[in-house]
């Protein structure tokens, strides 16, 4: 598999300032591809227009879309406070976690007037929440999540709040009776309470007793009250936050179960593993895994049940992050659908049975001469008669639309996005419950990651740990194909810009400039977690002062850390000791080089720090998307254009190639980058900043959300995903065939025109099959091709006598057009030196797999194991597949194909799909296509016939434009290739009949199915004679 998702072909990062003294570390790690350089993103308007076209196309095919999106995430973006009378016995209490920002800087907050509940907007995961809100302009947004720790606020006297509307100024907004804002965002600033008389309000929480976490469970009445207050909060929040409305559906989790889930399995097992901290290496003590796993599993089940309670047919479901890795599969099971296709269409519309009363083919008798067949009408009737009553009205006129409605009415559409990194397979396989987690994630239609490398790690993990097969765009788990892609998240540009431009920021900036006058300021802000690399940062800063003594007394490092759930006293002590050591060694009575603040800070102070900084230093050892780096770039746009020093192990590193990228383990390399950043010319600063700024504003949280929605819609409704298919409707095919002006007839050979046999040389065509193909080829309206994996000599021997027949050998490596008697080698311009390496690998497995053989063709090489023990042969095939995918494919222009009892390696630009594209490009006036195949190599043909049309189908009144195919361009000189123009295709999706040969339950990219080669021949005869 070469590319996953929206990236360009893999290219190395090209930052000329990479200060690592050694390359990417790769012990026990998959062969790494660098992340592709991001392409210019489409605009938000273009993304939304694309989504609208996809939805319109799905609805036209009968797929119901409700217009709702259900986001399933761990924590609601709110904080709930319960007010109780003083001296009330509420059971055990605990201290809440320290927030990232001080409470007075929280977002707009709203309180219930019944003096029992307060609900505040919660700061955290703001990019994700912003992305959700941005979709509310076109879809209703529902957030299914845990309500979070409910805080208790004791109060001596509880009286209902008076109606304060009468006290409001005439120009103030009026809110519903039951809610009133503490702070309202106006023009980018937080205004004080709208109520002129503060005596009417309950005292602020910070004026009362400290808030404590409630550790009990809520009864049914309290749960109903919380849901009601959340609905009211949504109304008022939407009134004041014009970016969109979120409806909250809380998941009530028992406290002990919640603790075992989040503080247990999530934070002590999954989170360290995903950040390359094996449990023995983590500073935290690992508890017994069994109780926390049970809690993790039960919480995921509660979330699935909550989704089931509110689900409507046509809802889109998006599951977020590592807290809910089991949820996609559990949701699908809870909704009664264990696979992407909700209804077993092949069972509902079975293909004719081979065991039915059928005409015997040549290969069923000892006679080489076929018997005289019945009349065309009888033949057509007999073919349809085999289906019997099971087909019902679906075979009648106009049944195509009915079929789609029946097929997709209950389809469940689930996407999953991982916000955290995904480790290499060698790390992930240490997880005891690895298979359960992977199978849970593969319950989604599509799984998305922050970067290309994370998505590749995931695919490799599925291959190595579970033995699943990789496909061109994802993972094939026992016939269920899940797409795998990537989509980097961004920040809410408007929100961050408002925070940056708030009135309180500039006074902080001026105060910092005055405090550190004539000093260079380096800024860092992270949670105090081991993967954040704070300790490495301090070590690198010490190395910087050692190596560049001219900066001593002139540079200060201001490091802000906030407590983390996985924080350990050991790490905190180590950081404090190192800070003291640096200050003691390089400081003086009037100068302190390191200022470490382990506390929550004002938001104005935070944005003031980012604005005044001369350098931002981020040295994470492993992280996903770091929003601090993006916020720093936005803040610097109004001030110094200061450079960014960024760890190459960040998810943002590929997008921010203009930053000074470093390996945080290379302390001297980090020190050099700091020196370069502090001594950089203004011209270079502005040049780098411009590139960084363009990347930030081009990939926002809004475009991220729309991209996820687009990719999910592209992988549902059977558009580009393998699915079960209905039986081929011959009346429909016959009508389209008769009305067509030019037809493309494309056939695979083995398994399509002849049955699969143990000895490949014995799979010879019958006279009846030759006669049908020859008759099709003789029609001047037809362009007929055999597209086979066989070599050219075999095809010439058995088909060379048929006139006007085009042939493609070795999966597209050689092509002979119908009007030309010469074979064209499509691989002449390609590097084929990889064949010897592949042959060595295949020899290794042949020696260890009895009955296996190697077939070396002119442009491909195949390992066959059909005569081996079936189970052991399949096991060896998967081992060889993994070796080729991980070690050879990343550095050679090849792709690996798993066929029926074989494993084939071929050039990357050579496959059956490329041949189909070339045929369509050379025959743009064709308005009918019939394509038949039976195995995975033929899926390339079916995929090409789908992807030639834009997602959602062509726009009304606009022809489908087709670019020159890669297989054709690779044969030409650059100047000749550039001269090839796009063509307008006459074909429409309704006149494409891609047909797979196999059982009704087979998952395929084709649109139709027949059960055996006999029915392919019968279909050809019906087209010729009906």
N, C-alpha and C positions, 0 to 999 in steps of 0.2 A: 504494500500500500504506500503510495508516494505522497499524496496530499490529503489532508483532512480539512474540509470546510473551506472558508473563504480566503485561504492564503494563496499566494502565488507559488510557483515552483520553488523548492527550497534553495535559498541562497545564503551564503555566510554573512554574518554581521560585518560591517566594514567601518567601524570606528577606528580612526587612526590613533586614538589615544586610549588604548587599552593597557592599563598599568599592571595587569597581572603578570607575574614573573613566570607563571606556568599555565598551561591550558586548563580548560574546564576539567575538574576532577571527575573521573568516571569509574571509581572502584565499585564493583558489584552493581553496576548501573547499565541500563540499556544503552545500546549504541545511540548516541544522541544526535538528533538533527537540531541545528540552530533554528530558532523561530524565524519564519519568513519575514522579510521586511514588510511592514503593513502597507497595503495599497491605499490610495486615496479613498476615503469612505464616501459612500453615497450620502446625499443630504437627507435630513430628516423627512422632508417632504417626499423625496423619491422613495424612501423606505415605506412610508405610510401609503403611498400610492401603490406600491408593490403588494403590500399586505391587503389592500382593498381588492386588487385584482385577483389575488389568490382566494380570498373569501368568496368573491363573486363566482369564480370558477367552481369552487367546492359546492356552493349552493346550487349552481346549475346542474351539477351531477347528482343532486339529491342528498348531499351530506348536510344535515342540519347543523347550523352554527347558532348558538344562543346569544352571541354578543357579550358573553361573560368570560372573564379570566379568573380562575381561582389560583391564588398564590399560596403555596404551602411552605411556610418558613418556621423557624424555631420560636421566635419571640415577636409578639406584637410591638409595633413602634409606639407604645404608650406605657405610661407608668400609672398604676392604680393605687390610690391611697384610701384606706378605709378609716373613717373617724369613729372612735369608740369612746364612751364615757370613761373618765378616770377610774382607776381601781377595778376595771373589768378584767376578769380572769379569761385570757385568750390563749392560754397554753404557752408552749415554748416559743421564745422569740430569738432572733439573731440579728446581727448588725448588717445592713445592706452594703453592697460593694461600693467602692469609691468611683464616682462618675468621671468621665473624661474632662468635663468642664464643670465649673462651679454651678450650684443649683440656680443662682440668680441669672445665669446665662442660658437657661433652658429655653426651648422654643415656646411659642404661645401655649398657655395653659388654661384650662377651663374647669370650673367646679360646679358640682351639683348643689342646688339650693335646698335640698332636703337634709343637708347637714349629715350625710352618711358616707358619700363617696366623692372623691376628687380624682380627676383623670388629667394627666399631663402628657404632652408630646414628649417622647423619649428620644434623646440624642443617641445615635448609633445606627450603623448601616444606612447612613443617609443617602448614599448613592443608589443602593438597591430600592429604598423606599421612593426616592425621587423618580427612578425608572418606572416603578409601578404606577405612580400618579400620572406620569406622562401618557400612559395608555388609556387613561380615563376619558380622554376626548373622543375615543371611538369605541371603547368597551367598558362595561361595568367591571370594577375591580373589587374582588373579595379576598381578604387576607385571612387564611386559616393558620392560627399560631397559638402557642402557649401564652396565657395572659401575663406571665412573668411573676416575679415575687410581688405579692401584695403587701404594701407597707401599712403599718398601723400608726395612727396619730391619736394619742390619748387627748381628751378634752373634757374639762370639768363640766361645762354647761353647753348643751346642744339645743339650740333653738333654730327653727326654720328662718331662713334668710328673708328679710322683707323684700318686697318688690321694688327694685331700685330704678325701674324705668322712669319713674316720675322725677328722679333726680338728675337724669341725663340731660346734657345740653341738646338743643334742638338738632344740631348737626352731627350728633354721635350716632353710630349704628345701633339699632335696637336688636337685642338677642331674645331668644325664647325664654320664657319664665324660668325654666329649670336650670339654665346655664348662664354663666357670666364669666368673661375672660379676666384673668389676672394680668396678663400682658398680651397686647395685640400688636402684630407686626404691621407697621405702617411705613411705606416709602423706604423700606430697607432698615428701619430702626425699630427698636422695641419701645412702645409707648407705655406709660404707666396705666394702672387700672382705669377703666372708663368711669368708675363710680366716684363722684366728687367727695362723698362722705365715707372715708375708710372705716369709720366706726361701725358701719353696717355690715362689714365683712368679717368673716372668721379670721383670726390671726394667721399670718403666714406660718408655714411649717417650721421655718427656722426661728420663729419667735416662741415656739412651744416646745414640748418635750421632744427629744430626739426620735426620729422615725425608726421603727424596728420592723423586721420582716415577719409576717404572719406565717406560722408553720402548721396551721391546721387545714382542714378541708371545709369547703363551702357546702351548705345544704342546697336543695333544689330552689328554694326561694331566693337565696343569695346569688346563685348562678343566674337566675332569670333577671335579677336586678342588675348584675354586672353587664349582661348582654344588652339590656335596655339602655343603660347609661352609655355603653359603647356606641350604640346606634345614635343616640342624641349627640354624643361627642363628635361622631362622624359628620353630622349635619353642620354643626358650628365650625368644625375644623375646615370643612369644604367652603364655608362662607368666607373665612378669613385667609385660607390658603388657596388661592385661585389656580394653583397648578393641578388640582384634581381631587376627586373624592375617593376615599378608601372605605369599604365596609368591612368591619371587623367581626370575625367569627371565632371566638376564643375556644381553645381546647383546655379543658380542666383536667390537670394531671395531679394526682396525689403527691404531696410534698416529698415523701421518701422516694417515690418513683422518679420524680423530676430530678432530685439530687443524684440518684444513681445514673440517670440518663445523661445529664449535662456535666455535672462535676465528676461523675464516674467515668462512663465509657467514652464520652465525647472528648473530655479534656485530659484524661489520663491514658487513654489508649489510642484513639483515632488522631487527635490533634498532634501529639508528639510524632506519631508514625508519618503523617502527611508532611511534617516538617523535618523529616530525616533524623528524628531523635528516637532511636530505639529505646525501649523502656528502661533498660539497664544503664543507658547513657543519660537518661533524663535526671534532672536534679530532684524530681518528685518521686516519692515512693509509690511503686505500682501496687494497687490493691489486687485482691483476688479477682480475676476477670469475670467469673461466672455470674455473680450477683449484678454487676453493672451491665453485662450483656443482656441479661433477662430484662432489666429495666429499659435498656435501649430498645429491645424488641417490642416490649409492651407499649412504650410511648409511641413508636412508629405505628403500631396497630390502632392506638387511640386517634392519631392524626388521620389515618385512613378511614376510620369510622366517621370522623367529623366531616370529612370530604363527602362521604357517602350520604350523610344526612342532608347536605345542602346541594348536592349535585343535580344538575338538569342535563338532559341530552343535548349535546352540542357545546358544552362548556369546554374551554381549554384549561388544562391544569399545568402549572409550573411549580416544580418542587425545587427548593433552594438549599444547597449546601450539605455538609457532612453530618449534620444532626439527624437527617432523615434519609439515609441511604437506602433503607429498606422500603420506604414509602411508595415508590413507583409501582413495584410489583404488588404490594399489599393493597394499594388503591385499585389497581386493575382487578385484583381478585375480589375485593369488596364490592365492586360494581358489576361483578359477574362476567368479567372478560379476561381471559388468561393470555390473550395474544393481541397483537395490534389490530387484526381484523376481527371485528366483534362477532360476525356471523360466519359460520362455515359455509361459504358460498359454494364451494365445490361439492359439498354434501347436498345442499339444497338444489343445485343444478348439476347433477352428475353428468360426466361425459359418458358416451356410449361404452358399454362394457365389452371387453374383448371376448368374454365368455358368452355374450349374447348371441342371438342368431345373426351371424355375420357371414359375409362372403369370405371364403378362405383365400389367403394371398398365396403367391407362388411359393413363398418359403414354408407354407403350411402343408405342401403336398410334394410328392416326388416328381411331379410333372413340371417341366420348365415352361410349358405353354399354358397361359391362363385360359380359363373357361370363358365362353361367351357371356358377357355381363348382361344384366337386365337393362331396360330402357332408362334414359336419364331421369324421367319422372319417378320411376320405381326406385331408382338408386337414391334419389334425394329423399323420397318418402321413407325408404328403408333406413337411411342414415339417421333421420330424425326419429324414426319409430323406435330405435333402440333406446332412446332416452326415456320414453314412456311418459307416464303421468307426472313424473318428478319435475319435468321442465315446466309443465302447466302453461300458463299464459306467457311465460318469459320468452318463448320462442316465437310468439306471434308478432305481428307487425307492431312496431313501436315498443317492443319489449325492452329495448336497451335502456330507456329512461327508467322503466319500472325496476329493472335489474339493479341499477345504481341505487335507487331509493331503498330497495330491500337490503342491498348489501351493506350500505354504510349508515343506516339509520341509527345504529347503536354503537358506532365506533367511539372508542375512548381515546382521547388525544392528550398525551402526557409528555412534557418536556422536563429535563432536569438540568440545573446549572450548578456547577461546583465553583464556589468562590475561593476555596483554598487550593494550594498546590496539590498535584497528584504525584506520588513518588514513583520511582522505577519499580519494575516488577520484583526485583530481588529484595527490595525493602518491603513492598506490600505483602509478599508471600509469607512474611513472618507473622502476619495476623492470623490468629486461630480461626476466626470466622470469615475468612477471606472469600470463600465461595458464596456464602449466604449474602454477603454485601454486594458482590459483583452481580449476582442474579437479581438482587433487589433493584439495582440501578438499571439493569438491562430490561426491566419492565417498562421503561420509558420508550417512546418513539425515537427520541433523540436525547443524547447526553452531551452537554456543552461544558467547555473548560475555559479558563482565562487565556491560555496560550496554546500554541501548536504543540510544544514539547509535552505539556501535561496531557493533551489528548492522545499523543503517540504513546506515552507511558501507559495510559489506560488500555489502549488496544493491545499493546504488548502484554500487559498483565492478564487480560482476558485469554490471550493465546497460551501463555505459559502456565498460568495457575489453573485455568478451567479447561484448557484444550479446545476452546472455541476457535472458529475460523474468522480471519479478517476478510472483509469485503472491500470494494473500492471506496466506500464511504462510511464504513463502520464495522460492526461485529455481528457475525452470524452465530447466534446461540441456539443450536438445535433447530434451525429453520426459521427462528425469529430474528429478523435483522433489525438492529438498533443503530441508527445513524450516530456518528461521533464527529463533533466539530468543535470549534472554538470561537470565542467572541469576547474580546477584552472589555471590561467595564470601565466607565469613566465617571466623572463627577458632575454634579448639577452646577453648570456654569453660572446660571443666574443667581442661585442661592449663595454660592461662594463669593461671587462678585458683590452681592449685597453685604455679606459679612465683612468682606475686605474694606468696603467703602463706608462702613458704619461710622457714625460720628466719634465713637470712643476709640477708634483705632489710631488715628493720627496723633493724639496726645501721647499714646503709648510709644509710638515710633519716635517722637521727639524726645521723650524722656529717656528711651534706650540710647539714642544717639548722644545725648548729653552725658549719660552715665558712662558710656564706653567711648568717649571722645578720643579720637586718634587711634582707635583699636579696630582691628578686623574682627568681625563677629561670625563665628561658625555656629549654625543652629542644628539641633537634632531633637526629634520628639517621637518617642515610641513607648509602647507598653514594656514593662520590665519582664520580658520573656527571653529565654535563651535564644530562640531563633531570630529575635530582632537584632541581635548582634551589638548590643550596647557595650558589652565588655570588650569585644573586638574593636569597637570604635575608640574607646578610651586607650586601648593599647596602641592603636594606630596613631592617635593624637600624640601620645608620648613619643612614639618613634619619629613623628614629624618634628617635634621640638628637639629631639636628639640630632636628627639629620640636618635640620635647617636652623641653626642657632640664631640666625639673623632675625627670625620671627619671634624669638622669646621676648616677652613683655609687650608684644604688639598684637597678639592674637588671643582671643578668648573663645572657649567652647561653652555654649549655653545648652545644656542637655536637660530636657524635660521628660520625665518618665511617669507613667501612671500605673498603679497596681494592676496586675492581671490575676485571673483566677488561678492560673498555674504557677504563680509567683512562688519562689522559694526563699526562705531566709538566707540560705547559703548564697544564692546569686546576689541578693541585695547586699549582703555583707561583703562579698567580693568586689562589687561595684564601688561601695563606699570606701573600702580600703584602697582601691586603685585611685580613686579621686583624691583621697588624702595624700597618697604617695606622689602623684603628679604635682599637686599644689605645694607639697612640701619641698619637692625637688626643684621646680621651676618657678615657684611663686616667691613673693616677697611681702613685706608689711603693707605695701600699697598696691599690690597686684596679685590677683588670683586667676590662674589660667583656665580652670574648669569650674563652672557654676552648675551644680547638679540640683535640680528641683524634683523631688519625688512626691508629686502632689498634683491635684487638679488645678488648672489655671483658668482665669477669665478668658472668654473667647476673644475679647478685644486684645488681650495680652498675646494670645497665640498668633493672631493675624498681624499684630504689631511686630512680633519676632520674625515671622516669615517675610515681612515687608522690609525690615531693616537689615536683614542678614546679608553678609558678603559671600556666604557659601552655605549650601545645605549639604549635610553629610548623612547619607543613609547607607548603613552597612549590614543590612539584614542577611542572615545566613541562608534563609529560605522563606519566601513570602509570596503571596499572591499579588493583588493589586494594592499598592501603597498610595493612599489618597493624599498623604502629606506631601509627596513629591509633586502631585498635580496642583495642590493648593499653593505650594511654594512658587510654582511657575506662574500662576495667575497673579499672585501678590507681587512678584518681581516685575510684572509687566508695567506696573505703575511706578516703580522705583529704580533699582540699580541694574536690572537685567543680569543678576548674579548667576554664576554657574551652579550646576547640580552635580554632586558626586554620588553615583548610584551603584549599588551592588548588582553584579551581573546575574545574581540568583533571584532577582525580583521579577515578578510577572510583568512589570512595566518596562523592563530593560530593552525588549525588542522595539517597543514603540518610541522609546526615548534614546535613540542611537546617538543623538547629539549631546547627551550628557557625558560626563567623564566616568566611564564604567570601570569598576574595580572588582577584584576578587577580595572579599573581606578577610580571608585567611592570609593574604599576602600583605603584611603590615607595611613593608617598605613600599609596595605598589600603591597602597592607600595614601601613605605619606607623600609620595611624589604627586599623586593626583591633587591632594590638598594644596601643595605648593603651586602647582600649575594653575589651579583655580584662583588662588589669591593673587597671582602675578599676571593673570591673563589680561590681554589688551581689551580695551572697550569695544573695539571692532569685532574681535572674536566673541566676546560676551554677547553682543547683539545678534551676531550671526547664529550662534548656538541657541540663544533664547528664542529667536524667531521660529526655528524648526521645532523646538519643544512646545512653544505656545500653539503652533498650528496643530500639533498632534493632540494636545489637550482639548482644544475647542472642536476638533474634528471627531473625536471619540468621546461623546458625552454619555451620561447615564440615560438620557432620552433615546439616543441612537442605539445604545446597547439594548434597551428594552424592546425597541421596534425590530432590531435584528433578530433577537431571540424569537419573537413572535413570528417573524417571517420564516425563519428556519424551521420552526415547529410546523407551520402551515405547509411548508414544502415537503414535509415528511409524514403527513397524514392524508387521509382520503385516497390512499393507494397511489398517489401521484408519482412518487419516486421511491416507493418502498415495496419490498417483496410482499406478495399477498396471494391468497387463494383466488382462483379465477373461475368464471363460468365456462360451460361447454361452448365450443365454437358454434355460432349461429349461421348455418349455411345459407338460409334465405337472405339474410342481411349481407353476407359476403358476396353472394351471387349478384344481388342488385347493384352493389357498388362496383363489382367487376364489370358488369355489362355497361354501366354508364360511364366508365372511365375512358379517357382519351389516351392515356399512357400508363402502363402498369409496371411496377417493380416486383418481381417474384424472387424471393431470397430463401434458400434452403440450406440448412446444415445437412450433413450426410449421415454419420454414424448415430444411430438412435432416433433419427428423424425420417430418413428414407429407407433405412434398413435397420433391423433389430441389432442390439448390442450382442456380440458373440465373444466367446472366450479367446479365440484366436483372431486377431484383427484382420489378417489376410483373407479370412473366410467371409467377411462382410461385403459380399458383392451384390450389386443391384440386380433385380429381376427384370425380365423383358417388359413386364407390365409397368414397372416404375420408370424404365427408360422411355417407354412409349408416351407416358403422361408428361414427362419432362420435355421430350422432343416436341410434343404437340404444343405445349406452352411456348417453347422457344421459337416455334415456327410462326406464331402470331406476330405480325409486325408491330402491334401495339405493346408487346411485352418485352421487357428486359429481364432475362432470367440468369441467376447466378447460383452456383453451388459454392457455399462458403464453408470450407471443411478444415479440420486439423490434419488431414492426410497430406502426404507429400504430393508433388506435382506428377511424379511418375505413376502413382496409383490412380490418380484422377484421369490422366491421359489414357491409361489402359482401359478403364471401364466407362469413361464418358467422352473420350476424345472424338468418337464417331458422331456425336450429336452436334448438329449445326446450330450456329447462333447461340451457343451456350457459354456464358462467362463462368470462370472458375477462379477460386481463391484457395491457395494451398497453405498449409502450416499456419493456420489462424491469421491469415492476412499477410504473411511474409512474401508470398508470390501471388501475382494477379495476372489473369489472362482475360482480356475483354472479349465480348461476344463477336466483335467484328475484326479481331486481330488474332492471328495464330501464334503470337509470341508471348512467352511468359516474361513478366517484368519483376525483377528482384527489388522489393521495397526496402531491403536492408542494406543496400550497397553503400549508402552514405552514413550508415550507423556504425558505432564502435561495437564490435562483436567479440572483443577479447575476453569478455566475461565467461564465455562458454567453457573454457578449460577449468575455471574455478568451480563452476556449477557441476561440471562432470566429476571433479574430484570429490565434491560433497556427495553426489549421488552414488559414486563407487563405495564410499564409506557405508552408506545405508544399504546398498545392495549386498555387500559382504555380510551384513548382520541381519538380513531379512530374506529368508529362504523363499524362492519363487519369484522374487522381484527382478526386473530387468530395466535396462536403460535404452531409450530410443533417441538417437542423435539425428536431428534433422538439419537442414541447411541453415535455418535461422532460429531454431529453438531446440530445447532438450527436455525430454520427458522421462520421469521415473514411474514405471508401472508396477503395481503390486496386486493385480487382480488374481494372480495365481498363488498368493501368499495366504497365510492365516488371516482371516478378515479382521479380527480384533487387533492382532499384533501389527498387521500391515497399516491399519488406521492409526495406531499409536505412533509407529515410526514415521508415518506421513506428517503427523502434527509436529513431531520433533524436528524433522527436516524443514518443515514450513517455518517454524520459529527461528531456526538457525539462518535460513535464507533471508527472512524478513528483518532480522535484527542485525546481521553482520554484513550481508552482501548488498541487499536492496538499497540501504541508505547511501552507498557510495558508487553504485553502478546503475546505468540506465535500463533497469530491468523491472519486470513485474512477475509475481509468482501466482500461479493459478492452481486451484485445487479442482480437479475434475473427477470423473467417475473412476475410482480405483487408480488414480494417477496424480502426479504433481508435475506441473510444467512450468518452465521458466522461458520467457520470451522477451524481446526488446520492448521497451516501455511504450513506444509510439506505434507498435504493431499489434493489432488485435482485430477481432471480427467487427467490433464496434467502429473502428476507424475505417474499415473497408465499406461498411454500410454508409457511413458519412460521405465517403468518397463517391460511392455510387449515386447517392442522393444529390451531391453537389454537381456531378456531371450530368444528371438528369433532373434539373429543377422543375421541368414541366410535367413530371409524373404526378398524377392525382390519385393513385391507388398503390398501396404497398401491402404485400402479404409476406410475412417473414416467419419461418418455422425453425425451431431448434429444441434441444432437449436437455443440455447440461449447463454447467456454470459458465463455460466459455461462451455459450450462446446468449447468456444474460447481457454480455457487452452489446450485442445487436439490439436487444430489447431496450436497453438503457439509452442507446444512441437514438432510437426512434422516439423515445420520450423527451430526451433533453434537447433535441433539435428544436422543439417548441419552447418558448419562454415559460417559466413557472406561472401557472394559472391560465395558460393557453394564450394564443395570439389575440391581440386587441381587435375588436370589431372593425372591419373595413381595412385592416392593415395586413399586408402579406408578411409571412414569416421570413426573416432574413437569415441567411446562413453564411457563416464565415468559411474560408477555405479550411478543410480539415488538416490536423497536424500531420497525419500520415502522408498527405500530398505535399505539404510544404517542406517536409524533411527530405524529399527527393530533389528539390530544386535549389538552384543557386539563389543567394539572398536577393539579388535584383529581380529574378524571375518570380520569386515568392511574393515580393512586395507588389508585383504587377497584377496578381490575382485579386479579383474584386469579389465582394459579397454578391450572393445571388438571392433572388426572391423565389421561394418555393411555392408551387401550386397546391401541394398536399395540405390537407387539414387533418386534425387529430381523429375525426370521425371515420376517415378512410384509411387508417392505419390498422392492420389486423396482425398484430404480433401474437404468435401462437406457440405455446410450449407443449412438448410431448411428455406426458407423465400422469400420475394419479390426480384426482380432483383436489386432494389436500395439499398438493405441492405449492410451495411459496415461490413466486416468480415475479419478474418485472413485466412479463407479457400480459396481454389483456384477455387472452382466451386460452383454452386448453383442449387437446384431444388426448386420448389415453395411450395410443400406440401408433407406430409408423403406418400401419394399415389404414388408419383413418386420415392420415395426411394424404395418402395416395387417393383414397376415395374422395376427399375434398377437392383435389386437383381435377379428377375426372368429372365431378359435378360442375366445376367452374367451366370446364371445356364443353360439356354436353347439355347443360341445363338450358 
